[in-house]
């Protein structure tokens, strides 16, 4: 029997952008690397995916339904992931 696969969140970010660094740091500080896929907006195909989802601000987090834009919104959504993880134990 296979374990259920956790949905992967996509973090659209820019390396030199301080708000993006805040979002990336939250991911690593809370050990969410297995749940969050980093997508660097330097690459044309990544930027196209981001824009297709309505992207206009970085960082942005795609949760499969909604694009959360800006560091504050991204961290708030990731905090929900962290809190839900605690509730499951």
DSSP file (Angstrom, degrees, kcal/mol; ACC not computed):
  #  RESIDUE AA STRUCTURE BP1 BP2  ACC     N-H-->O    O-->H-N    N-H-->O    O-->H-N    TCO  KAPPA ALPHA  PHI   PSI    X-CA   Y-CA   Z-CA
    1    1 A X              0   0    0      0, 0.0     2,-0.3     0, 0.0     0, 0.0   0.000 360.0 360.0 360.0 129.3    0.0    0.0    0.0
    2    2 A X        -     0   0    0      1,-0.1     2,-0.1     3,-0.0     3,-0.1  -0.599 360.0-117.1 -85.9 144.1    1.4    3.4   -1.0
    3    3 A X        -     0   0    0     -2,-0.3    -1,-0.1     1,-0.1     2,-0.0  -0.493  43.3 -93.5 -72.1 147.4    1.4    6.3    1.4
    4    4 A X        -     0   0    0     -2,-0.1     2,-0.5     1,-0.1    -1,-0.1  -0.357  39.7-121.4 -62.9 141.9   -0.7    9.3    0.2
    5    5 A X        -     0   0    0     -3,-0.1     2,-0.2    -2,-0.0    -1,-0.1  -0.730  21.8-129.6 -87.9 128.3    1.3   11.8   -1.8
    6    6 A X        -     0   0    0     -2,-0.5     2,-0.1     1,-0.1    -1,-0.0  -0.532  30.9-104.7 -73.8 141.1    1.3   15.3   -0.3
    7    7 A X        -     0   0    0     -2,-0.2     2,-0.5     1,-0.1    -1,-0.1  -0.397  33.2-127.5 -64.9 142.4    0.4   18.0   -2.7
    8    8 A X        -     0   0    0     -2,-0.1     2,-0.3    28,-0.1    28,-0.2  -0.811  16.4-148.9 -95.3 128.5    3.4   20.1   -3.8
    9    9 A X  E     -a   36   0A   0     26,-3.7    28,-3.8    -2,-0.5     2,-0.5  -0.677  12.3-135.2 -89.2 149.0    3.1   23.8   -3.5
   10   10 A X  E     -aB  37  62A   0     52,-2.2    52,-2.8    -2,-0.3     2,-0.7  -0.937  11.6-160.6-112.5 122.0    5.0   26.0   -6.0
   11   11 A X  E     -aB  38  61A   0     26,-3.0    28,-3.3    -2,-0.5     2,-0.5  -0.879   5.5-159.4-102.3 108.1    6.9   29.0   -4.8
   12   12 A X  E     +aB  39  60A   0     48,-3.3    48,-2.1    -2,-0.7    47,-0.7  -0.763  30.5 155.9 -85.5 125.7    7.6   31.4   -7.6
   13   13 A X  E     -a   40   0A   0     26,-2.2    28,-3.1    -2,-0.5     2,-0.4  -0.923  43.0-129.4-147.9 166.5   10.6   33.6   -6.5
   14   14 A X    >   -     0   0    0     -2,-0.3     3,-1.3    26,-0.2     6,-0.2  -0.993  21.9-137.5-121.8 131.8   13.4   35.8   -7.6
   15   15 A X  T 3  S+     0   0    0     -2,-0.4    -1,-0.1     1,-0.3     6,-0.1   0.898 101.9  40.8 -55.9 -48.0   16.9   35.1   -6.2
   16   16 A X  T 3  S+     0   0    0      4,-0.1     2,-0.6     5,-0.0    -1,-0.3   0.371  90.5 105.8 -86.6   5.8   17.9   38.7   -5.5
   17   17 A X    <>  -     0   0    0     -3,-1.3     4,-2.0     1,-0.1     3,-0.4  -0.774  61.5-150.5 -92.2 116.4   14.5   39.8   -4.2
   18   18 A X  H  > S+     0   0    0     -2,-0.6     4,-1.9     1,-0.2    -1,-0.1   0.877  97.3  52.0 -56.2 -41.5   14.4   40.3   -0.4
   19   19 A X  H  > S+     0   0    0      1,-0.2     4,-1.8     2,-0.2    -1,-0.2   0.892 109.3  51.3 -62.1 -35.0   10.7   39.4   -0.1
   20   20 A X  H  > S+     0   0    0     -3,-0.4     4,-2.7     1,-0.2    -1,-0.2   0.890 106.6  54.2 -64.8 -38.3   11.4   36.2   -2.0
   21   21 A X  H  X S+     0   0    0     -4,-2.0     4,-2.7     1,-0.2    -1,-0.2   0.887 105.2  54.3 -62.3 -38.5   14.3   35.4    0.4
   22   22 A X  H  X S+     0   0    0     -4,-1.9     4,-1.9     2,-0.2    -1,-0.2   0.928 110.7  45.5 -59.6 -45.9   11.8   35.8    3.3
   23   23 A X  H  X S+     0   0    0     -4,-1.8     4,-1.9     2,-0.2    -2,-0.2   0.923 113.7  48.2 -65.8 -44.9    9.5   33.2    1.7
   24   24 A X  H  X S+     0   0    0     -4,-2.7     4,-2.3     1,-0.2     5,-0.2   0.914 110.3  52.6 -62.2 -41.7   12.4   30.8    0.9
   25   25 A X  H  X S+     0   0    0     -4,-2.7     4,-3.2     1,-0.2     5,-0.2   0.894 106.3  53.4 -62.1 -39.9   13.7   31.1    4.4
   26   26 A X  H  X S+     0   0    0     -4,-1.9     4,-1.6     1,-0.2    -1,-0.2   0.921 108.3  51.0 -60.5 -43.2   10.3   30.3    5.9
   27   27 A X  H  <>S+     0   0    0     -4,-1.9     5,-2.8     1,-0.2     6,-0.3   0.942 116.4  39.2 -58.9 -49.3   10.2   27.1    3.8
   28   28 A X  H ><5S+     0   0    0     -4,-2.3     3,-1.4     1,-0.2    -2,-0.2   0.896 112.8  54.9 -72.3 -39.3   13.7   26.0    4.9
   29   29 A X  H 3<5S+     0   0    0     -4,-3.2    -1,-0.2     1,-0.3    -2,-0.2   0.789 114.8  41.3 -63.9 -26.4   13.2   27.1    8.6
   30   30 A X  T 3<5S-     0   0    0     -4,-1.6    -1,-0.3    -5,-0.2    -2,-0.2   0.181 111.7-118.2-107.9  15.8   10.0   25.0    8.8
   31   31 A X  T < 5 +     0   0    0     -3,-1.4     3,-0.3     1,-0.1    -3,-0.2   0.883  67.0 140.3  52.5  47.3   11.4   22.0    6.9
   32   32 A X    >>< +     0   0    0     -5,-2.8     3,-2.1     1,-0.2     4,-1.7   0.220  26.5 113.3-101.8  13.6    8.8   22.3    4.1
   33   33 A X  T 34 S+     0   0    0     -6,-0.3    -1,-0.2     1,-0.3     5,-0.1   0.792  75.1  55.4 -58.2 -28.5   11.2   21.4    1.2
   34   34 A X  T 34 S+     0   0    0     -3,-0.3    -1,-0.3     1,-0.2    -2,-0.1   0.628 115.4  38.9 -78.7 -11.8    9.4   18.2    0.6
   35   35 A X  T <4 S+     0   0    0     -3,-2.1   -26,-3.7     1,-0.1     2,-0.5   0.602 109.9  63.1-107.8 -18.4    6.1   20.1    0.1
   36   36 A X  E  <  -a    9   0A   0     -4,-1.7     2,-0.6   -28,-0.2   -26,-0.2  -0.943  62.6-156.0-121.5 125.0    7.3   23.2   -1.7
   37   37 A X  E     -a   10   0A   0    -28,-3.8   -26,-3.0    -2,-0.5     2,-0.4  -0.867  19.6-135.9 -96.4 121.7    8.8   23.3   -5.2
   38   38 A X  E     -a   11   0A   0     -2,-0.6     2,-0.5   -28,-0.2   -26,-0.2  -0.658  19.6-169.4 -78.8 129.3   11.0   26.4   -5.7
   39   39 A X  E     -a   12   0A   0    -28,-3.3   -26,-2.2    -2,-0.4     2,-0.4  -0.934  12.5-146.5-124.5 105.8   10.4   28.0   -9.2
   40   40 A X  E >   -a   13   0A   0     -2,-0.5     3,-1.6   -28,-0.2     6,-0.2  -0.588   5.0-147.2 -77.4 120.9   12.9   30.6  -10.2
   41   41 A X  T 3  S+     0   0    0    -28,-3.1    -1,-0.1    -2,-0.4   -27,-0.1   0.439  85.8  86.3 -71.0   1.5   11.3   33.4  -12.2
   42   42 A X  T 3  S+     0   0    0    -29,-0.3     2,-0.3     4,-0.1    -1,-0.3   0.803  76.5  80.3 -65.8 -29.4   14.6   33.8  -14.2
   43   43 A X  S <> S-     0   0    0     -3,-1.6     4,-2.6     1,-0.1     3,-0.3  -0.650  79.3-138.2 -89.0 134.0   13.5   31.1  -16.5
   44   44 A X  H  > S+     0   0    0     -2,-0.3     4,-2.4     1,-0.2     5,-0.1   0.868 103.2  51.0 -57.7 -41.9   11.0   31.9  -19.3
   45   45 A X  H  > S+     0   0    0      2,-0.2     4,-1.8     1,-0.2    -1,-0.2   0.850 111.3  48.6 -68.6 -32.4    8.9   28.7  -18.8
   46   46 A X  H  > S+     0   0    0     -3,-0.3     4,-2.4    -6,-0.2    -2,-0.2   0.924 111.5  49.0 -70.3 -44.5    8.6   29.4  -15.1
   47   47 A X  H  X S+     0   0    0     -4,-2.6     4,-2.8     1,-0.2     5,-0.2   0.889 109.4  53.2 -61.8 -38.0    7.6   33.0  -15.7
   48   48 A X  H  X S+     0   0    0     -4,-2.4     4,-2.4    -5,-0.2    -1,-0.2   0.917 109.6  47.9 -63.0 -42.9    5.0   31.8  -18.2
   49   49 A X  H  X S+     0   0    0     -4,-1.8     4,-1.3     2,-0.2    -2,-0.2   0.913 112.8  49.5 -61.8 -43.3    3.5   29.4  -15.6
   50   50 A X  H  <>S+     0   0    0     -4,-2.4     5,-2.8     1,-0.2     3,-0.4   0.926 112.9  45.5 -62.0 -47.6    3.5   32.2  -13.0
   51   51 A X  H ><5S+     0   0    0     -4,-2.8     3,-1.9     3,-0.2    -1,-0.2   0.877 107.4  58.7 -65.5 -37.2    1.7   34.6  -15.4
   52   52 A X  H 3<5S+     0   0    0     -4,-2.4    -1,-0.2     1,-0.3    -2,-0.2   0.821 105.8  50.0 -60.4 -30.6   -0.7   31.9  -16.5
   53   53 A X  T 3<5S-     0   0    0     -4,-1.3    -1,-0.3    -3,-0.4    14,-0.2   0.375 132.7 -93.2 -88.9   4.0   -1.8   31.6  -12.9
   54   54 A X  T < 5 +     0   0    0     -3,-1.9    -3,-0.2     1,-0.2    -2,-0.2   0.619  64.8 173.3  96.4  15.4   -2.3   35.4  -12.7
   55   55 A X      < +     0   0    0     -5,-2.8    -1,-0.2    -6,-0.2     3,-0.1  -0.308  23.1 137.8 -64.9 135.2    1.2   36.3  -11.4
   56   56 A X        +     0   0    0      1,-0.3     2,-0.4    -2,-0.1    -1,-0.2   0.356  64.6  51.6-146.2 -12.3    2.3   39.9  -11.0
   57   57 A X  S    S-     0   0    0      2,-0.0     2,-0.4    13,-0.0    -1,-0.3  -0.988  81.3-108.4-131.9 139.3    4.1   40.0   -7.7
   58   58 A X  S    S+     0   0    0     -2,-0.4    13,-0.3    11,-0.1     2,-0.2  -0.919  89.6  42.7-116.2 148.7    6.9   37.9   -6.3
   59   59 A X  S    S+     0   0    0    -47,-0.7    11,-3.2    -2,-0.4     2,-0.3   0.585  76.4 169.6 -74.1 166.1    7.1   35.9   -4.3
   60   60 A X  E     -BC  12  69A   0    -48,-2.1   -48,-3.3     9,-0.2     2,-0.5  -0.996  22.1-151.2-144.1 142.3    4.0   34.0   -5.1
   61   61 A X  E     -BC  11  68A   0      7,-2.8     7,-2.9    -2,-0.3     2,-0.5  -0.962   4.2-157.1-120.2 119.7    2.8   30.6   -3.9
   62   62 A X  E     -BC  10  67A   0    -52,-2.8   -52,-2.2    -2,-0.5     5,-0.2  -0.841   9.4-177.8 -93.0 124.1    0.5   28.4   -6.0
   63   63 A X        -     0   0    0      3,-2.1    -1,-0.1    -2,-0.5     4,-0.1   0.229  59.4 -92.3-106.8  13.8   -1.5   25.9   -3.9
   64   64 A X  S    S+     0   0    0      2,-0.2     3,-0.1   -54,-0.1    -2,-0.1   0.164 121.4  37.3  97.8 -18.2   -3.2   24.2   -6.8
   65   65 A X  S    S+     0   0    0      1,-0.4     2,-0.3     0, 0.0    -1,-0.1   0.602 117.7  27.8-128.2 -41.7   -6.2   26.5   -6.6
   66   66 A X        -     0   0    0     -5,-0.0    -3,-2.1     2,-0.0     2,-0.7  -0.945  63.0-132.4-134.2 147.2   -5.1   30.0   -5.8
   67   67 A X  E     -C   62   0A   0     -2,-0.3     2,-0.6   -14,-0.2    -5,-0.2  -0.906  20.4-157.6-100.5 115.2   -1.9   32.1   -6.3
   68   68 A X  E     -C   61   0A   0     -7,-2.9    -7,-2.8    -2,-0.7     2,-0.4  -0.841  16.0-159.5 -93.5 121.0   -1.0   33.9   -3.1
   69   69 A X  E     +C   60   0A   0     -2,-0.6     4,-0.3    -9,-0.2    -9,-0.2  -0.855  45.2  30.2-115.8 139.5    1.2   36.9   -3.9
   70   70 A X  S  > S-     0   0    0    -11,-3.2     4,-2.5    -2,-0.4   -11,-0.3   0.109  88.0 -87.5  95.5 148.5    3.6   38.9   -1.8
   71   71 A X  H  > S+     0   0    0    -13,-0.3     4,-2.8     1,-0.2     5,-0.3   0.877 124.8  52.4 -58.3 -41.7    5.7   37.7    1.1
   72   72 A X  H  > S+     0   0    0      1,-0.2     4,-2.1     2,-0.2    -1,-0.2   0.922 112.8  43.8 -63.5 -44.3    3.1   38.3    3.7
   73   73 A X  H  > S+     0   0    0     -4,-0.3     4,-2.1     2,-0.2    -1,-0.2   0.887 114.5  50.4 -67.5 -39.2    0.4   36.3    1.8
   74   74 A X  H  X S+     0   0    0     -4,-2.5     4,-2.6     2,-0.2     5,-0.2   0.944 112.0  46.3 -64.4 -48.3    2.9   33.5    1.0
   75   75 A X  H  X S+     0   0    0     -4,-2.8     4,-2.5     1,-0.2    -2,-0.2   0.893 110.8  53.6 -63.6 -38.9    4.1   33.1    4.6
   76   76 A X  H  X S+     0   0    0     -4,-2.1     4,-1.4    -5,-0.3    -1,-0.2   0.920 111.4  45.4 -61.1 -43.1    0.5   33.2    5.8
   77   77 A X  H  X S+     0   0    0     -4,-2.1     4,-1.4     1,-0.2    -2,-0.2   0.903 113.8  49.0 -67.0 -40.8   -0.4   30.3    3.5
   78   78 A X  H  X S+     0   0    0     -4,-2.6     4,-2.3     1,-0.2    -2,-0.2   0.859 105.5  58.1 -67.6 -34.2    2.7   28.4    4.4
   79   79 A X  H  X S+     0   0    0     -4,-2.5     4,-2.8     1,-0.2    -1,-0.2   0.879 102.7  54.4 -61.8 -37.1    1.9   28.9    8.1
   80   80 A X  H  X S+     0   0    0     -4,-1.4     4,-2.6     2,-0.2    -1,-0.2   0.888 107.2  50.9 -62.2 -38.6   -1.4   27.1    7.5
   81   81 A X  H  X S+     0   0    0     -4,-1.4     4,-2.1     2,-0.2    -2,-0.2   0.929 111.4  47.5 -63.1 -45.3    0.5   24.2    6.0
   82   82 A X  H  X S+     0   0    0     -4,-2.3     4,-1.6     1,-0.2    -2,-0.2   0.933 113.9  47.1 -61.8 -47.1    2.8   24.1    9.1
   83   83 A X  H  X S+     0   0    0     -4,-2.8     4,-1.8     1,-0.2    -2,-0.2   0.888 110.8  51.2 -65.4 -39.8   -0.2   24.3   11.5
   84   84 A X  H  X S+     0   0    0     -4,-2.6     4,-1.4     1,-0.2    -1,-0.2   0.886 106.5  55.6 -63.7 -37.5   -2.2   21.6    9.6
   85   85 A X  H  X S+     0   0    0     -4,-2.1     4,-0.5     1,-0.2    -1,-0.2   0.881 107.4  49.1 -61.3 -38.3    0.9   19.3    9.8
   86   86 A X  H >< S+     0   0    0     -4,-1.6     3,-0.8     1,-0.2    -1,-0.2   0.867 107.2  55.5 -68.0 -36.3    0.9   19.7   13.5
   87   87 A X  H 3< S+     0   0    0     -4,-1.8    -1,-0.2     1,-0.2    -2,-0.2   0.799 100.7  59.8 -67.1 -28.0   -2.8   18.9   13.7
   88   88 A X  H 3<        0   0    0     -4,-1.4    -1,-0.2     1,-0.2    -2,-0.2   0.694 360.0 360.0 -74.6 -18.2   -2.3   15.6   11.9
   89   89 A X    <<        0   0    0     -3,-0.8    -1,-0.2    -4,-0.5    -2,-0.2   0.492 360.0 360.0 -85.6 360.0    0.1   14.2   14.5
